[in-house]
C-alpha cells in the first residue's frame, strides 16, 4: 500500500502514516486527563504535526543544543508516565505485564513511546529556554490543578497518586499554559512566514493555528 503526503511544511512532507501514528500516540498526551482514542481527530493530530515540524525547523536554525535530551531524561519521563497517566494507571502499567498489555492494546511499542517522549522533551527544552524566563508557577496553582483537574479523573475507590509525586508534571502543564500565551504568536508568525500546504481537502482547517493544551507537543 502506497503512503501519501497529506501536508507539506516548508518542503518537509507529512505522510498519512505520520498522521496515523500521531493519532495512536495521542493517548500519551501529557495533560493528566483521561483520554480515549475516540476523542482524537485527524485534524487536531495534523495540526500538532504541523506545529512540531515548524518548531523543529526553527530549532535547527536557532540552537539545536538547547533542545538536547539525554537517555536518562527519557527513561525518567517514561517511568513517570507509567505511574501517573490515568489511562495507564488503570491498566497497572507500573508492572511489566501491565505495561506490555497497555502497549499491545494501544498498538504501540516501548521504542516508539521513547521516541515520542524524546521528541516532546526536546521541544519542551527549546521552549523553556526561549520563553520560560520570568514565568512563575505558584503553589496555589499546583494545588488547584491537583484538586480540580487531576483528582476527578480517578473513579471512586481508585487512589490517585500523591500530589508531591505529580507536582512536577502539573507544574509542567501549567507552565505550558502560560508559555502558550507567548508561544502562539511566535508560532503564528512561523506559519505566516513559511509555507504550509495541506493536500487533503477534509483536513484544510489544520493549516490554521489553534491554541490547545498539548497542541504544540
C-alpha positions as a printed NumPy array, in Angstrom:
array([[  0.   ,   0.   ,   0.   ],
       [  1.427,   3.355,  -1.031],
       [  1.818,   6.077,   1.582],
       [  0.589,   9.546,   0.647],
       [  1.605,  13.085,   1.509],
       [ -1.114,  14.864,   3.498],
       [  0.734,  18.136,   4.111],
       [  3.954,  19.966,   3.264],
       [  5.663,  22.304,   5.746],
       [  8.468,  24.336,   4.154],
       [  9.241,  21.476,   1.766],
       [  9.029,  18.872,   4.565],
       [  6.417,  16.224,   3.836],
       [  3.986,  14.896,   6.431],
       [  2.734,  11.462,   5.418],
       [ -0.516,   9.651,   6.084],
       [  1.483,   7.147,   8.127],
       [  2.777,  10.021,  10.293],
       [ -0.794,  11.159,  10.862],
       [ -1.992,   7.648,  11.737],
       [  0.835,   7.214,  14.222],
       [  0.174,  10.6  ,  15.796],
       [ -3.421,   9.595,  16.424],
       [ -2.216,   6.437,  18.148],
       [  0.236,   8.424,  20.253],
       [ -2.43 ,  10.918,  21.337],
       [ -3.213,   8.568,  24.229],
       [  0.107,   9.713,  25.729],
       [ -0.568,  13.451,  25.513],
       [  0.704,  14.816,  28.851],
       [ -2.333,  16.707,  30.097],
       [ -3.074,  14.407,  33.05 ],
       [ -6.624,  13.961,  31.8  ],
       [ -8.286,  10.739,  30.842],
       [ -8.409,  10.475,  27.071],
       [ -9.812,   7.989,  24.656],
       [ -8.757,   7.388,  21.1  ],
       [-12.289,   8.326,  20.021],
       [-11.76 ,  11.902,  21.261],
       [ -8.918,  12.419,  18.777],
       [ -9.484,  13.742,  15.248],
       [ -7.219,  13.694,  12.161],
       [ -7.447,  17.482,  12.04 ],
       [ -6.139,  18.003,  15.575],
       [ -3.412,  15.396,  15.069],
       [ -2.278,  17.04 ,  11.832],
       [ -2.278,  20.447,  13.475],
       [  0.154,  19.128,  16.096],
       [  2.371,  17.59 ,  13.415],
       [  2.489,  20.882,  11.501],
       [  3.356,  22.792,  14.668],
       [  6.116,  20.351,  15.563],
       [  7.577,  20.497,  12.074],
       [  7.756,  24.306,  12.248],
       [  9.285,  24.211,  15.72 ],
       [ 11.879,  21.598,  14.783],
       [ 12.876,  23.59 ,  11.726],
       [ 13.356,  26.625,  13.961],
       [ 15.337,  24.597,  16.499],
       [ 17.768,  23.61 ,  13.761],
       [ 18.133,  27.255,  12.744],
       [ 18.454,  28.754,  16.226],
       [ 20.087,  26.456,  18.759],
       [ 19.861,  22.694,  18.444],
       [ 21.966,  22.213,  21.589],
       [ 19.321,  23.856,  23.752],
       [ 16.926,  21.039,  22.856],
       [ 19.241,  18.096,  23.53 ],
       [ 17.784,  15.358,  25.749],
       [ 19.673,  12.545,  27.465],
       [ 18.553,   8.887,  27.53 ],
       [ 18.286,   9.217,  31.31 ],
       [ 15.744,  12.033,  30.948],
       [ 13.689,   9.907,  28.576],
       [ 13.785,   6.915,  30.923],
       [ 12.757,   9.099,  33.841],
       [  9.815,  10.508,  31.907],
       [  8.769,   7.017,  30.817],
       [  8.747,   5.847,  34.436],
       [  6.631,   8.852,  35.424],
       [  4.215,   8.233,  32.584],
       [  3.722,   4.588,  33.558],
       [  2.908,   5.607,  37.133],
       [  0.851,   8.739,  36.549],
       [ -1.027,   8.743,  33.242],
       [ -4.614,   7.908,  34.331],
       [ -5.397,   5.586,  31.414],
       [ -2.109,   3.801,  32.115],
       [ -2.574,   3.563,  35.88 ],
       [ -5.913,   1.906,  35.226],
       [ -4.085,  -0.838,  33.309],
       [ -1.415,  -1.257,  36.027],
       [  1.385,  -0.021,  33.805],
       [  3.751,   0.108,  36.76 ],
       [  4.113,  -3.659,  36.321],
       [  5.932,  -5.219,  33.373],
       [  2.891,  -7.297,  32.396],
       [  0.502,  -4.355,  32.703],
       [  2.773,  -2.093,  30.661],
       [  3.115,  -4.641,  27.881],
       [ -0.635,  -5.221,  27.847],
       [ -1.232,  -1.463,  27.582],
       [  1.217,  -1.136,  24.68 ],
       [ -0.383,  -4.051,  22.852],
       [ -3.879,  -2.683,  23.4  ],
       [ -2.874,   0.73 ,  22.058],
       [ -0.893,  -0.634,  19.107],
       [  2.375,   0.845,  20.397],
       [  5.869,  -0.345,  21.238],
       [  8.133,   0.859,  24.025],
       [ 10.701,   2.001,  21.462],
       [  8.108,   4.19 ,  19.743],
       [  6.917,   5.618,  23.051],
       [ 10.517,   6.515,  23.946],
       [ 10.975,   8.218,  20.576],
       [  7.794,  10.215,  21.21 ],
       [  8.955,  11.199,  24.697],
       [ 12.388,  12.224,  23.439],
       [ 10.845,  14.403,  20.732],
       [  8.492,  16.011,  23.222],
       [ 11.262,  16.664,  25.737],
       [ 13.462,  18.241,  23.072],
       [ 10.7  ,  20.649,  22.1  ],
       [  9.939,  21.434,  25.748],
       [ 13.623,  22.128,  26.379],
       [ 13.724,  24.55 ,  23.47 ],
       [ 10.512,  26.302,  24.503],
       [ 11.714,  26.559,  28.095],
       [ 14.978,  28.208,  27.065],
       [ 13.255,  30.576,  24.643],
       [ 10.059,  31.511,  26.516],
       [ 10.131,  30.453,  30.146],
       [ 12.145,  33.296,  31.624],
       [ 10.045,  35.321,  34.03 ],
       [  7.204,  32.777,  34.283],
       [  6.382,  31.571,  37.806],
       [  4.007,  28.773,  38.86 ],
       [  2.609,  29.323,  42.357],
       [  1.903,  26.574,  44.88 ],
       [ -1.786,  27.566,  44.842],
       [ -1.96 ,  26.944,  41.089],
       [ -0.495,  23.465,  41.591],
       [ -2.898,  22.761,  44.473],
       [ -5.912,  23.888,  42.452],
       [ -4.943,  21.819,  39.406],
       [ -4.445,  18.697,  41.51 ],
       [ -7.798,  19.143,  43.275],
       [ -9.954,  20.396,  40.405],
       [ -8.462,  18.666,  37.332],
       [ -6.477,  15.586,  38.302],
       [ -8.485,  14.039,  41.136],
       [-11.795,  13.967,  39.218],
       [-10.159,  11.729,  36.598],
       [ -9.858,   8.832,  39.052],
       [-13.007,   6.799,  39.754],
       [-14.242,   6.209,  43.278],
       [-12.176,   3.594,  45.023],
       [ -9.092,   4.147,  42.882],
       [ -6.301,   6.034,  44.561],
       [ -4.792,   8.978,  42.726],
       [ -1.024,   9.478,  43.003],
       [  0.01 ,  11.753,  45.888],
       [  0.301,  15.405,  44.949],
       [  4.024,  15.553,  45.693],
       [  4.636,  12.812,  43.103],
       [  2.75 ,  14.516,  40.28 ],
       [  3.615,  18.1  ,  41.207],
       [  6.485,  18.326,  38.672],
       [  4.198,  17.25 ,  35.839],
       [  1.446,  19.602,  36.997],
       [  3.948,  22.458,  37.023],
       [  4.99 ,  21.463,  33.511],
       [  1.377,  21.584,  32.317],
       [  0.703,  24.945,  33.973],
       [  3.938,  26.256,  32.543],
       [  2.787,  25.155,  29.09 ],
       [ -0.451,  27.064,  29.51 ],
       [  1.388,  30.273,  30.379],
       [  4.066,  29.79 ,  27.753],
       [  1.327,  29.291,  25.146],
       [  0.283,  32.899,  25.592],
       [  3.736,  33.93 ,  24.357],
       [  4.348,  30.967,  22.121],
       [  1.203,  31.089,  19.976],
       [  2.13 ,  34.468,  18.486],
       [  5.615,  33.2  ,  17.647],
       [  4.23 ,  30.049,  16.05 ],
       [  1.639,  32.05 ,  14.128],
       [  4.456,  34.141,  12.679],
       [  6.306,  30.984,  11.642],
       [  3.195,  29.822,   9.805],
       [  2.766,  33.178,   8.066],
       [  6.41 ,  33.396,   7.063],
       [  6.666,  29.77 ,   5.994],
       [  4.782,  27.633,   3.519],
       [  2.203,  25.276,   4.991],
       [  0.088,  23.387,   2.496],
       [ -2.496,  20.767,   3.439],
       [ -3.175,  18.499,   0.484],
       [ -6.246,  16.661,   1.831],
       [ -9.38 ,  18.849,   1.494],
       [-11.027,  17.395,   4.6  ],
       [ -8.026,  18.457,   6.688],
       [ -7.594,  22.004,   5.354],
       [ -8.517,  23.562,   8.715],
       [ -5.392,  22.017,  10.239],
       [ -3.319,  24.627,   8.402],
       [ -4.653,  27.275,  10.774],
       [ -3.288,  27.629,  14.324],
       [ -5.388,  26.862,  17.332],
       [ -4.394,  27.36 ,  20.958],
       [ -4.866,  23.981,  22.626],
       [ -3.093,  22.467,  25.586],
       [ -0.557,  19.998,  24.306],
       [ -1.158,  21.119,  20.741],
       [  2.452,  22.075,  20.184],
       [  3.904,  18.893,  21.601]])
